[in-house]
């Protein structure tokens, strides 16, 4: 294990090292390089260059986040919030489309599955219904779908 004394990487070298590990959004890379102490002008130039070269793509990054999130039973609202935290702005419709492209089930099917597995007593009391509603919202299910699914009598899970 060698110690690197006095070795200063350029912002582009640092960004490329980071991109070897995983996909990054442009805003996320800018934040990373800023935390590493690089100057704002250099950061902007490097990120613009990497975007132009196709090494950073917010669209590609969005698909990765959507795929990972939907695989963890998260809905479009969660995907949108996660991307916003990383500097990628999406409309609710764009988030819904990303979810649909990367999920094997619809948002309402996901909500019903979550209700069956995590909130089987949601229809027994207003308190349980509120708890289930909040749980669905935290998972990125839209208010409309959560309300609709809570009106449907839930059959117990059959596994």
Phi and psi in radians as a Rosetta constraint file:
Dihedral C 1 N 2 CA 2 C 2 CIRCULARHARMONIC -1.539 0.35
Dihedral N 2 CA 2 C 2 N 3 CIRCULARHARMONIC 2.647 0.35
Dihedral C 2 N 3 CA 3 C 3 CIRCULARHARMONIC -1.824 0.35
Dihedral N 3 CA 3 C 3 N 4 CIRCULARHARMONIC 2.225 0.35
Dihedral C 3 N 4 CA 4 C 4 CIRCULARHARMONIC -1.673 0.35
Dihedral N 4 CA 4 C 4 N 5 CIRCULARHARMONIC 1.800 0.35
Dihedral C 4 N 5 CA 5 C 5 CIRCULARHARMONIC -1.732 0.35
Dihedral N 5 CA 5 C 5 N 6 CIRCULARHARMONIC 2.196 0.35
Dihedral C 5 N 6 CA 6 C 6 CIRCULARHARMONIC 1.316 0.35
Dihedral N 6 CA 6 C 6 N 7 CIRCULARHARMONIC 0.155 0.35
Dihedral C 6 N 7 CA 7 C 7 CIRCULARHARMONIC -1.556 0.35
Dihedral N 7 CA 7 C 7 N 8 CIRCULARHARMONIC 2.066 0.35
Dihedral C 7 N 8 CA 8 C 8 CIRCULARHARMONIC -2.009 0.35
Dihedral N 8 CA 8 C 8 N 9 CIRCULARHARMONIC 2.050 0.35
Dihedral C 8 N 9 CA 9 C 9 CIRCULARHARMONIC -1.411 0.35
Dihedral N 9 CA 9 C 9 N 10 CIRCULARHARMONIC 2.643 0.35
Dihedral C 9 N 10 CA 10 C 10 CIRCULARHARMONIC -1.271 0.35
Dihedral N 10 CA 10 C 10 N 11 CIRCULARHARMONIC 2.825 0.35
Dihedral C 10 N 11 CA 11 C 11 CIRCULARHARMONIC -1.050 0.35
Dihedral N 11 CA 11 C 11 N 12 CIRCULARHARMONIC -0.647 0.35
Dihedral C 11 N 12 CA 12 C 12 CIRCULARHARMONIC -1.175 0.35
Dihedral N 12 CA 12 C 12 N 13 CIRCULARHARMONIC -0.744 0.35
Dihedral C 12 N 13 CA 13 C 13 CIRCULARHARMONIC -1.061 0.35
Dihedral N 13 CA 13 C 13 N 14 CIRCULARHARMONIC -0.756 0.35
Dihedral C 13 N 14 CA 14 C 14 CIRCULARHARMONIC -1.095 0.35
Dihedral N 14 CA 14 C 14 N 15 CIRCULARHARMONIC -0.759 0.35
Dihedral C 14 N 15 CA 15 C 15 CIRCULARHARMONIC -1.117 0.35
Dihedral N 15 CA 15 C 15 N 16 CIRCULARHARMONIC -0.751 0.35
Dihedral C 15 N 16 CA 16 C 16 CIRCULARHARMONIC -1.127 0.35
Dihedral N 16 CA 16 C 16 N 17 CIRCULARHARMONIC -0.688 0.35
Dihedral C 16 N 17 CA 17 C 17 CIRCULARHARMONIC -1.031 0.35
Dihedral N 17 CA 17 C 17 N 18 CIRCULARHARMONIC -0.773 0.35
Dihedral C 17 N 18 CA 18 C 18 CIRCULARHARMONIC -1.142 0.35
Dihedral N 18 CA 18 C 18 N 19 CIRCULARHARMONIC -0.681 0.35
Dihedral C 18 N 19 CA 19 C 19 CIRCULARHARMONIC -1.194 0.35
Dihedral N 19 CA 19 C 19 N 20 CIRCULARHARMONIC -0.351 0.35
Dihedral C 19 N 20 CA 20 C 20 CIRCULARHARMONIC -1.152 0.35
Dihedral N 20 CA 20 C 20 N 21 CIRCULARHARMONIC -0.480 0.35
Dihedral C 20 N 21 CA 21 C 21 CIRCULARHARMONIC -1.404 0.35
Dihedral N 21 CA 21 C 21 N 22 CIRCULARHARMONIC -0.744 0.35
Dihedral C 21 N 22 CA 22 C 22 CIRCULARHARMONIC -2.927 0.35
Dihedral N 22 CA 22 C 22 N 23 CIRCULARHARMONIC 3.046 0.35
Dihedral C 22 N 23 CA 23 C 23 CIRCULARHARMONIC -1.261 0.35
Dihedral N 23 CA 23 C 23 N 24 CIRCULARHARMONIC 2.540 0.35
Dihedral C 23 N 24 CA 24 C 24 CIRCULARHARMONIC -2.309 0.35
Dihedral N 24 CA 24 C 24 N 25 CIRCULARHARMONIC 2.579 0.35
Dihedral C 24 N 25 CA 25 C 25 CIRCULARHARMONIC -1.474 0.35
Dihedral N 25 CA 25 C 25 N 26 CIRCULARHARMONIC 2.739 0.35
Dihedral C 25 N 26 CA 26 C 26 CIRCULARHARMONIC -1.016 0.35
Dihedral N 26 CA 26 C 26 N 27 CIRCULARHARMONIC -0.829 0.35
Dihedral C 26 N 27 CA 27 C 27 CIRCULARHARMONIC -1.095 0.35
Dihedral N 27 CA 27 C 27 N 28 CIRCULARHARMONIC -0.665 0.35
Dihedral C 27 N 28 CA 28 C 28 CIRCULARHARMONIC -1.157 0.35
Dihedral N 28 CA 28 C 28 N 29 CIRCULARHARMONIC -0.712 0.35
Dihedral C 28 N 29 CA 29 C 29 CIRCULARHARMONIC -1.152 0.35
Dihedral N 29 CA 29 C 29 N 30 CIRCULARHARMONIC -0.697 0.35
Dihedral C 29 N 30 CA 30 C 30 CIRCULARHARMONIC -1.042 0.35
Dihedral N 30 CA 30 C 30 N 31 CIRCULARHARMONIC -0.776 0.35
Dihedral C 30 N 31 CA 31 C 31 CIRCULARHARMONIC -1.099 0.35
Dihedral N 31 CA 31 C 31 N 32 CIRCULARHARMONIC -0.738 0.35
Dihedral C 31 N 32 CA 32 C 32 CIRCULARHARMONIC -1.059 0.35
Dihedral N 32 CA 32 C 32 N 33 CIRCULARHARMONIC -0.858 0.35
Dihedral C 32 N 33 CA 33 C 33 CIRCULARHARMONIC -1.146 0.35
Dihedral N 33 CA 33 C 33 N 34 CIRCULARHARMONIC -0.588 0.35
Dihedral C 33 N 34 CA 34 C 34 CIRCULARHARMONIC -1.128 0.35
Dihedral N 34 CA 34 C 34 N 35 CIRCULARHARMONIC -0.774 0.35
Dihedral C 34 N 35 CA 35 C 35 CIRCULARHARMONIC -1.064 0.35
Dihedral N 35 CA 35 C 35 N 36 CIRCULARHARMONIC -0.514 0.35
Dihedral C 35 N 36 CA 36 C 36 CIRCULARHARMONIC -1.399 0.35
Dihedral N 36 CA 36 C 36 N 37 CIRCULARHARMONIC -0.089 0.35
Dihedral C 36 N 37 CA 37 C 37 CIRCULARHARMONIC 1.664 0.35
Dihedral N 37 CA 37 C 37 N 38 CIRCULARHARMONIC 0.215 0.35
Dihedral C 37 N 38 CA 38 C 38 CIRCULARHARMONIC -1.393 0.35
Dihedral N 38 CA 38 C 38 N 39 CIRCULARHARMONIC 2.726 0.35
Dihedral C 38 N 39 CA 39 C 39 CIRCULARHARMONIC -1.315 0.35
Dihedral N 39 CA 39 C 39 N 40 CIRCULARHARMONIC 2.571 0.35
Dihedral C 39 N 40 CA 40 C 40 CIRCULARHARMONIC -0.985 0.35
Dihedral N 40 CA 40 C 40 N 41 CIRCULARHARMONIC -0.746 0.35
Dihedral C 40 N 41 CA 41 C 41 CIRCULARHARMONIC -1.113 0.35
Dihedral N 41 CA 41 C 41 N 42 CIRCULARHARMONIC -0.749 0.35
Dihedral C 41 N 42 CA 42 C 42 CIRCULARHARMONIC -1.153 0.35
Dihedral N 42 CA 42 C 42 N 43 CIRCULARHARMONIC -0.715 0.35
Dihedral C 42 N 43 CA 43 C 43 CIRCULARHARMONIC -1.049 0.35
Dihedral N 43 CA 43 C 43 N 44 CIRCULARHARMONIC -0.866 0.35
Dihedral C 43 N 44 CA 44 C 44 CIRCULARHARMONIC -1.023 0.35
Dihedral N 44 CA 44 C 44 N 45 CIRCULARHARMONIC -0.793 0.35
Dihedral C 44 N 45 CA 45 C 45 CIRCULARHARMONIC -1.081 0.35
Dihedral N 45 CA 45 C 45 N 46 CIRCULARHARMONIC -0.811 0.35
Dihedral C 45 N 46 CA 46 C 46 CIRCULARHARMONIC -1.101 0.35
Dihedral N 46 CA 46 C 46 N 47 CIRCULARHARMONIC -0.823 0.35
Dihedral C 46 N 47 CA 47 C 47 CIRCULARHARMONIC -1.146 0.35
Dihedral N 47 CA 47 C 47 N 48 CIRCULARHARMONIC -0.729 0.35
Dihedral C 47 N 48 CA 48 C 48 CIRCULARHARMONIC -1.038 0.35
Dihedral N 48 CA 48 C 48 N 49 CIRCULARHARMONIC -0.729 0.35
Dihedral C 48 N 49 CA 49 C 49 CIRCULARHARMONIC -1.109 0.35
Dihedral N 49 CA 49 C 49 N 50 CIRCULARHARMONIC -0.793 0.35
Dihedral C 49 N 50 CA 50 C 50 CIRCULARHARMONIC -1.148 0.35
Dihedral N 50 CA 50 C 50 N 51 CIRCULARHARMONIC -0.607 0.35
Dihedral C 50 N 51 CA 51 C 51 CIRCULARHARMONIC -1.164 0.35
Dihedral N 51 CA 51 C 51 N 52 CIRCULARHARMONIC -0.799 0.35
Dihedral C 51 N 52 CA 52 C 52 CIRCULARHARMONIC -1.086 0.35
Dihedral N 52 CA 52 C 52 N 53 CIRCULARHARMONIC -0.611 0.35
Dihedral C 52 N 53 CA 53 C 53 CIRCULARHARMONIC -1.391 0.35
Dihedral N 53 CA 53 C 53 N 54 CIRCULARHARMONIC -0.101 0.35
Dihedral C 53 N 54 CA 54 C 54 CIRCULARHARMONIC 1.410 0.35
Dihedral N 54 CA 54 C 54 N 55 CIRCULARHARMONIC 0.175 0.35
Dihedral C 54 N 55 CA 55 C 55 CIRCULARHARMONIC -1.443 0.35
Dihedral N 55 CA 55 C 55 N 56 CIRCULARHARMONIC -0.411 0.35
Dihedral C 55 N 56 CA 56 C 56 CIRCULARHARMONIC -2.125 0.35
Dihedral N 56 CA 56 C 56 N 57 CIRCULARHARMONIC 2.271 0.35
Dihedral C 56 N 57 CA 57 C 57 CIRCULARHARMONIC -2.514 0.35
Dihedral N 57 CA 57 C 57 N 58 CIRCULARHARMONIC 2.022 0.35
Dihedral C 57 N 58 CA 58 C 58 CIRCULARHARMONIC -1.086 0.35
Dihedral N 58 CA 58 C 58 N 59 CIRCULARHARMONIC -0.601 0.35
Dihedral C 58 N 59 CA 59 C 59 CIRCULARHARMONIC -1.137 0.35
Dihedral N 59 CA 59 C 59 N 60 CIRCULARHARMONIC -0.824 0.35
Dihedral C 59 N 60 CA 60 C 60 CIRCULARHARMONIC -1.099 0.35
Dihedral N 60 CA 60 C 60 N 61 CIRCULARHARMONIC -0.770 0.35
Dihedral C 60 N 61 CA 61 C 61 CIRCULARHARMONIC -1.055 0.35
Dihedral N 61 CA 61 C 61 N 62 CIRCULARHARMONIC -0.723 0.35
Dihedral C 61 N 62 CA 62 C 62 CIRCULARHARMONIC -1.061 0.35
Dihedral N 62 CA 62 C 62 N 63 CIRCULARHARMONIC -0.709 0.35
Dihedral C 62 N 63 CA 63 C 63 CIRCULARHARMONIC -1.133 0.35
Dihedral N 63 CA 63 C 63 N 64 CIRCULARHARMONIC -0.671 0.35
Dihedral C 63 N 64 CA 64 C 64 CIRCULARHARMONIC -1.100 0.35
Dihedral N 64 CA 64 C 64 N 65 CIRCULARHARMONIC -0.825 0.35
Dihedral C 64 N 65 CA 65 C 65 CIRCULARHARMONIC -1.095 0.35
Dihedral N 65 CA 65 C 65 N 66 CIRCULARHARMONIC -0.752 0.35
Dihedral C 65 N 66 CA 66 C 66 CIRCULARHARMONIC -1.099 0.35
Dihedral N 66 CA 66 C 66 N 67 CIRCULARHARMONIC -0.761 0.35
Dihedral C 66 N 67 CA 67 C 67 CIRCULARHARMONIC -1.105 0.35
Dihedral N 67 CA 67 C 67 N 68 CIRCULARHARMONIC -0.817 0.35
Dihedral C 67 N 68 CA 68 C 68 CIRCULARHARMONIC -1.131 0.35
Dihedral N 68 CA 68 C 68 N 69 CIRCULARHARMONIC -0.741 0.35
Dihedral C 68 N 69 CA 69 C 69 CIRCULARHARMONIC -1.201 0.35
Dihedral N 69 CA 69 C 69 N 70 CIRCULARHARMONIC -0.789 0.35
Dihedral C 69 N 70 CA 70 C 70 CIRCULARHARMONIC -1.164 0.35
Dihedral N 70 CA 70 C 70 N 71 CIRCULARHARMONIC -0.529 0.35
Dihedral C 70 N 71 CA 71 C 71 CIRCULARHARMONIC -1.197 0.35
Dihedral N 71 CA 71 C 71 N 72 CIRCULARHARMONIC -0.302 0.35
Dihedral C 71 N 72 CA 72 C 72 CIRCULARHARMONIC -1.844 0.35
Dihedral N 72 CA 72 C 72 N 73 CIRCULARHARMONIC 0.398 0.35
Dihedral C 72 N 73 CA 73 C 73 CIRCULARHARMONIC 1.041 0.35
Dihedral N 73 CA 73 C 73 N 74 CIRCULARHARMONIC 0.746 0.35
Dihedral C 73 N 74 CA 74 C 74 CIRCULARHARMONIC -1.905 0.35
Dihedral N 74 CA 74 C 74 N 75 CIRCULARHARMONIC 2.510 0.35
Dihedral C 74 N 75 CA 75 C 75 CIRCULARHARMONIC -1.633 0.35
Dihedral N 75 CA 75 C 75 N 76 CIRCULARHARMONIC -3.073 0.35
Dihedral C 75 N 76 CA 76 C 76 CIRCULARHARMONIC -1.070 0.35
Dihedral N 76 CA 76 C 76 N 77 CIRCULARHARMONIC -0.591 0.35
Dihedral C 76 N 77 CA 77 C 77 CIRCULARHARMONIC -1.131 0.35
Dihedral N 77 CA 77 C 77 N 78 CIRCULARHARMONIC -0.665 0.35
Dihedral C 77 N 78 CA 78 C 78 CIRCULARHARMONIC -1.157 0.35
Dihedral N 78 CA 78 C 78 N 79 CIRCULARHARMONIC -0.768 0.35
Dihedral C 78 N 79 CA 79 C 79 CIRCULARHARMONIC -1.038 0.35
Dihedral N 79 CA 79 C 79 N 80 CIRCULARHARMONIC -0.789 0.35
Dihedral C 79 N 80 CA 80 C 80 CIRCULARHARMONIC -1.089 0.35
Dihedral N 80 CA 80 C 80 N 81 CIRCULARHARMONIC -0.782 0.35
Dihedral C 80 N 81 CA 81 C 81 CIRCULARHARMONIC -1.132 0.35
Dihedral N 81 CA 81 C 81 N 82 CIRCULARHARMONIC -0.757 0.35
Dihedral C 81 N 82 CA 82 C 82 CIRCULARHARMONIC -1.086 0.35
Dihedral N 82 CA 82 C 82 N 83 CIRCULARHARMONIC -0.764 0.35
Dihedral C 82 N 83 CA 83 C 83 CIRCULARHARMONIC -1.180 0.35
Dihedral N 83 CA 83 C 83 N 84 CIRCULARHARMONIC -0.668 0.35
Dihedral C 83 N 84 CA 84 C 84 CIRCULARHARMONIC -1.068 0.35
Dihedral N 84 CA 84 C 84 N 85 CIRCULARHARMONIC -0.681 0.35
Dihedral C 84 N 85 CA 85 C 85 CIRCULARHARMONIC -1.062 0.35
Dihedral N 85 CA 85 C 85 N 86 CIRCULARHARMONIC -0.500 0.35
Dihedral C 85 N 86 CA 86 C 86 CIRCULARHARMONIC -1.679 0.35
Dihedral N 86 CA 86 C 86 N 87 CIRCULARHARMONIC 0.137 0.35
Dihedral C 86 N 87 CA 87 C 87 CIRCULARHARMONIC 1.572 0.35
Dihedral N 87 CA 87 C 87 N 88 CIRCULARHARMONIC 0.207 0.35
Dihedral C 87 N 88 CA 88 C 88 CIRCULARHARMONIC -1.885 0.35
Dihedral N 88 CA 88 C 88 N 89 CIRCULARHARMONIC 2.055 0.35
Dihedral C 88 N 89 CA 89 C 89 CIRCULARHARMONIC -1.633 0.35
Dihedral N 89 CA 89 C 89 N 90 CIRCULARHARMONIC 2.194 0.35
Dihedral C 89 N 90 CA 90 C 90 CIRCULARHARMONIC -2.221 0.35
Dihedral N 90 CA 90 C 90 N 91 CIRCULARHARMONIC 2.596 0.35
Dihedral C 90 N 91 CA 91 C 91 CIRCULARHARMONIC -1.364 0.35
Dihedral N 91 CA 91 C 91 N 92 CIRCULARHARMONIC 2.824 0.35
Dihedral C 91 N 92 CA 92 C 92 CIRCULARHARMONIC -0.994 0.35
Dihedral N 92 CA 92 C 92 N 93 CIRCULARHARMONIC -0.636 0.35
Dihedral C 92 N 93 CA 93 C 93 CIRCULARHARMONIC -1.144 0.35
Dihedral N 93 CA 93 C 93 N 94 CIRCULARHARMONIC -0.739 0.35
Dihedral C 93 N 94 CA 94 C 94 CIRCULARHARMONIC -1.112 0.35
Dihedral N 94 CA 94 C 94 N 95 CIRCULARHARMONIC -0.695 0.35
Dihedral C 94 N 95 CA 95 C 95 CIRCULARHARMONIC -1.135 0.35
Dihedral N 95 CA 95 C 95 N 96 CIRCULARHARMONIC -0.713 0.35
Dihedral C 95 N 96 CA 96 C 96 CIRCULARHARMONIC -1.102 0.35
Dihedral N 96 CA 96 C 96 N 97 CIRCULARHARMONIC -0.749 0.35
Dihedral C 96 N 97 CA 97 C 97 CIRCULARHARMONIC -1.098 0.35
Dihedral N 97 CA 97 C 97 N 98 CIRCULARHARMONIC -0.794 0.35
Dihedral C 97 N 98 CA 98 C 98 CIRCULARHARMONIC -1.021 0.35
Dihedral N 98 CA 98 C 98 N 99 CIRCULARHARMONIC -0.761 0.35
Dihedral C 98 N 99 CA 99 C 99 CIRCULARHARMONIC -1.041 0.35
Dihedral N 99 CA 99 C 99 N 100 CIRCULARHARMONIC -0.851 0.35
Dihedral C 99 N 100 CA 100 C 100 CIRCULARHARMONIC -1.089 0.35
Dihedral N 100 CA 100 C 100 N 101 CIRCULARHARMONIC -0.637 0.35
Dihedral C 100 N 101 CA 101 C 101 CIRCULARHARMONIC -1.236 0.35
Dihedral N 101 CA 101 C 101 N 102 CIRCULARHARMONIC -0.396 0.35
Dihedral C 101 N 102 CA 102 C 102 CIRCULARHARMONIC -2.018 0.35
Dihedral N 102 CA 102 C 102 N 103 CIRCULARHARMONIC 0.025 0.35
Dihedral C 102 N 103 CA 103 C 103 CIRCULARHARMONIC -1.998 0.35
Dihedral N 103 CA 103 C 103 N 104 CIRCULARHARMONIC 2.556 0.35
Dihedral C 103 N 104 CA 104 C 104 CIRCULARHARMONIC -1.497 0.35
Dihedral N 104 CA 104 C 104 N 105 CIRCULARHARMONIC -0.066 0.35
Dihedral C 104 N 105 CA 105 C 105 CIRCULARHARMONIC -2.373 0.35
Dihedral N 105 CA 105 C 105 N 106 CIRCULARHARMONIC 2.787 0.35
Dihedral C 105 N 106 CA 106 C 106 CIRCULARHARMONIC -1.313 0.35
Dihedral N 106 CA 106 C 106 N 107 CIRCULARHARMONIC 2.912 0.35
Dihedral C 106 N 107 CA 107 C 107 CIRCULARHARMONIC -1.078 0.35
Dihedral N 107 CA 107 C 107 N 108 CIRCULARHARMONIC -0.706 0.35
Dihedral C 107 N 108 CA 108 C 108 CIRCULARHARMONIC -1.215 0.35
Dihedral N 108 CA 108 C 108 N 109 CIRCULARHARMONIC -0.641 0.35
Dihedral C 108 N 109 CA 109 C 109 CIRCULARHARMONIC -1.115 0.35
Dihedral N 109 CA 109 C 109 N 110 CIRCULARHARMONIC -0.710 0.35
Dihedral C 109 N 110 CA 110 C 110 CIRCULARHARMONIC -1.066 0.35
Dihedral N 110 CA 110 C 110 N 111 CIRCULARHARMONIC -0.807 0.35
Dihedral C 110 N 111 CA 111 C 111 CIRCULARHARMONIC -1.060 0.35
Dihedral N 111 CA 111 C 111 N 112 CIRCULARHARMONIC -0.781 0.35
Dihedral C 111 N 112 CA 112 C 112 CIRCULARHARMONIC -1.129 0.35
Dihedral N 112 CA 112 C 112 N 113 CIRCULARHARMONIC -0.697 0.35
Dihedral C 112 N 113 CA 113 C 113 CIRCULARHARMONIC -1.096 0.35
Dihedral N 113 CA 113 C 113 N 114 CIRCULARHARMONIC -0.768 0.35
Dihedral C 113 N 114 CA 114 C 114 CIRCULARHARMONIC -1.109 0.35
Dihedral N 114 CA 114 C 114 N 115 CIRCULARHARMONIC -0.707 0.35
Dihedral C 114 N 115 CA 115 C 115 CIRCULARHARMONIC -1.067 0.35
Dihedral N 115 CA 115 C 115 N 116 CIRCULARHARMONIC -0.798 0.35
Dihedral C 115 N 116 CA 116 C 116 CIRCULARHARMONIC -1.079 0.35
Dihedral N 116 CA 116 C 116 N 117 CIRCULARHARMONIC -0.776 0.35
Dihedral C 116 N 117 CA 117 C 117 CIRCULARHARMONIC -1.471 0.35
Dihedral N 117 CA 117 C 117 N 118 CIRCULARHARMONIC -0.690 0.35
Dihedral C 117 N 118 CA 118 C 118 CIRCULARHARMONIC -1.787 0.35
Dihedral N 118 CA 118 C 118 N 119 CIRCULARHARMONIC -0.446 0.35
Dihedral C 118 N 119 CA 119 C 119 CIRCULARHARMONIC -2.316 0.35
Dihedral N 119 CA 119 C 119 N 120 CIRCULARHARMONIC 0.985 0.35
Dihedral C 119 N 120 CA 120 C 120 CIRCULARHARMONIC -1.126 0.35
Dihedral N 120 CA 120 C 120 N 121 CIRCULARHARMONIC -0.334 0.35
Dihedral C 120 N 121 CA 121 C 121 CIRCULARHARMONIC -1.785 0.35
Dihedral N 121 CA 121 C 121 N 122 CIRCULARHARMONIC 0.354 0.35
Dihedral C 121 N 122 CA 122 C 122 CIRCULARHARMONIC -1.039 0.35
Dihedral N 122 CA 122 C 122 N 123 CIRCULARHARMONIC -0.458 0.35
Dihedral C 122 N 123 CA 123 C 123 CIRCULARHARMONIC -1.653 0.35
Dihedral N 123 CA 123 C 123 N 124 CIRCULARHARMONIC 0.035 0.35
Dihedral C 123 N 124 CA 124 C 124 CIRCULARHARMONIC -1.462 0.35
Dihedral N 124 CA 124 C 124 N 125 CIRCULARHARMONIC -0.479 0.35
Dihedral C 124 N 125 CA 125 C 125 CIRCULARHARMONIC -2.734 0.35
Dihedral N 125 CA 125 C 125 N 126 CIRCULARHARMONIC 2.741 0.35
Dihedral C 125 N 126 CA 126 C 126 CIRCULARHARMONIC -1.033 0.35
Dihedral N 126 CA 126 C 126 N 127 CIRCULARHARMONIC -0.620 0.35
Dihedral C 126 N 127 CA 127 C 127 CIRCULARHARMONIC -1.125 0.35
Dihedral N 127 CA 127 C 127 N 128 CIRCULARHARMONIC -0.776 0.35
Dihedral C 127 N 128 CA 128 C 128 CIRCULARHARMONIC -1.175 0.35
Dihedral N 128 CA 128 C 128 N 129 CIRCULARHARMONIC -0.653 0.35
Dihedral C 128 N 129 CA 129 C 129 CIRCULARHARMONIC -1.124 0.35
Dihedral N 129 CA 129 C 129 N 130 CIRCULARHARMONIC -0.736 0.35
Dihedral C 129 N 130 CA 130 C 130 CIRCULARHARMONIC -1.136 0.35
Dihedral N 130 CA 130 C 130 N 131 CIRCULARHARMONIC -0.732 0.35
Dihedral C 130 N 131 CA 131 C 131 CIRCULARHARMONIC -1.052 0.35
Dihedral N 131 CA 131 C 131 N 132 CIRCULARHARMONIC -0.773 0.35
Dihedral C 131 N 132 CA 132 C 132 CIRCULARHARMONIC -1.145 0.35
Dihedral N 132 CA 132 C 132 N 133 CIRCULARHARMONIC -0.758 0.35
Dihedral C 132 N 133 CA 133 C 133 CIRCULARHARMONIC -1.020 0.35
Dihedral N 133 CA 133 C 133 N 134 CIRCULARHARMONIC -0.867 0.35
Dihedral C 133 N 134 CA 134 C 134 CIRCULARHARMONIC -1.070 0.35
Dihedral N 134 CA 134 C 134 N 135 CIRCULARHARMONIC -0.683 0.35
Dihedral C 134 N 135 CA 135 C 135 CIRCULARHARMONIC -1.101 0.35
Dihedral N 135 CA 135 C 135 N 136 CIRCULARHARMONIC -0.715 0.35
Dihedral C 135 N 136 CA 136 C 136 CIRCULARHARMONIC -1.152 0.35
Dihedral N 136 CA 136 C 136 N 137 CIRCULARHARMONIC -0.735 0.35
Dihedral C 136 N 137 CA 137 C 137 CIRCULARHARMONIC -1.098 0.35
Dihedral N 137 CA 137 C 137 N 138 CIRCULARHARMONIC -0.747 0.35
Dihedral C 137 N 138 CA 138 C 138 CIRCULARHARMONIC -1.070 0.35
Dihedral N 138 CA 138 C 138 N 139 CIRCULARHARMONIC -0.523 0.35
Dihedral C 138 N 139 CA 139 C 139 CIRCULARHARMONIC -1.458 0.35
Dihedral N 139 CA 139 C 139 N 140 CIRCULARHARMONIC 0.000 0.35
Dihedral C 139 N 140 CA 140 C 140 CIRCULARHARMONIC 1.621 0.35
Dihedral N 140 CA 140 C 140 N 141 CIRCULARHARMONIC 0.279 0.35
Dihedral C 140 N 141 CA 141 C 141 CIRCULARHARMONIC -1.419 0.35
Dihedral N 141 CA 141 C 141 N 142 CIRCULARHARMONIC 2.403 0.35
Dihedral C 141 N 142 CA 142 C 142 CIRCULARHARMONIC -1.152 0.35
Dihedral N 142 CA 142 C 142 N 143 CIRCULARHARMONIC 2.713 0.35
Dihedral C 142 N 143 CA 143 C 143 CIRCULARHARMONIC -1.019 0.35
Dihedral N 143 CA 143 C 143 N 144 CIRCULARHARMONIC -0.737 0.35
Dihedral C 143 N 144 CA 144 C 144 CIRCULARHARMONIC -1.094 0.35
Dihedral N 144 CA 144 C 144 N 145 CIRCULARHARMONIC -0.814 0.35
Dihedral C 144 N 145 CA 145 C 145 CIRCULARHARMONIC -1.179 0.35
Dihedral N 145 CA 145 C 145 N 146 CIRCULARHARMONIC -0.719 0.35
Dihedral C 145 N 146 CA 146 C 146 CIRCULARHARMONIC -1.061 0.35
Dihedral N 146 CA 146 C 146 N 147 CIRCULARHARMONIC -0.813 0.35
Dihedral C 146 N 147 CA 147 C 147 CIRCULARHARMONIC -1.102 0.35
Dihedral N 147 CA 147 C 147 N 148 CIRCULARHARMONIC -0.768 0.35
Dihedral C 147 N 148 CA 148 C 148 CIRCULARHARMONIC -1.069 0.35
Dihedral N 148 CA 148 C 148 N 149 CIRCULARHARMONIC -0.831 0.35
Dihedral C 148 N 149 CA 149 C 149 CIRCULARHARMONIC -1.168 0.35
Dihedral N 149 CA 149 C 149 N 150 CIRCULARHARMONIC -0.526 0.35
Dihedral C 149 N 150 CA 150 C 150 CIRCULARHARMONIC -1.288 0.35
Dihedral N 150 CA 150 C 150 N 151 CIRCULARHARMONIC -0.233 0.35
Dihedral C 150 N 151 CA 151 C 151 CIRCULARHARMONIC -1.489 0.35
Dihedral N 151 CA 151 C 151 N 152 CIRCULARHARMONIC -0.305 0.35
Dihedral C 151 N 152 CA 152 C 152 CIRCULARHARMONIC -1.509 0.35
Dihedral N 152 CA 152 C 152 N 153 CIRCULARHARMONIC 2.241 0.35
Dihedral C 152 N 153 CA 153 C 153 CIRCULARHARMONIC -1.083 0.35
Dihedral N 153 CA 153 C 153 N 154 CIRCULARHARMONIC 2.305 0.35
Dihedral C 153 N 154 CA 154 C 154 CIRCULARHARMONIC -1.693 0.35
Dihedral N 154 CA 154 C 154 N 155 CIRCULARHARMONIC 2.222 0.35
Dihedral C 154 N 155 CA 155 C 155 CIRCULARHARMONIC -1.391 0.35
Dihedral N 155 CA 155 C 155 N 156 CIRCULARHARMONIC 2.469 0.35
Dihedral C 155 N 156 CA 156 C 156 CIRCULARHARMONIC -1.063 0.35
Dihedral N 156 CA 156 C 156 N 157 CIRCULARHARMONIC 2.659 0.35
Dihedral C 156 N 157 CA 157 C 157 CIRCULARHARMONIC -1.075 0.35
Dihedral N 157 CA 157 C 157 N 158 CIRCULARHARMONIC 2.434 0.35
Dihedral C 157 N 158 CA 158 C 158 CIRCULARHARMONIC -1.921 0.35
Dihedral N 158 CA 158 C 158 N 159 CIRCULARHARMONIC 0.965 0.35
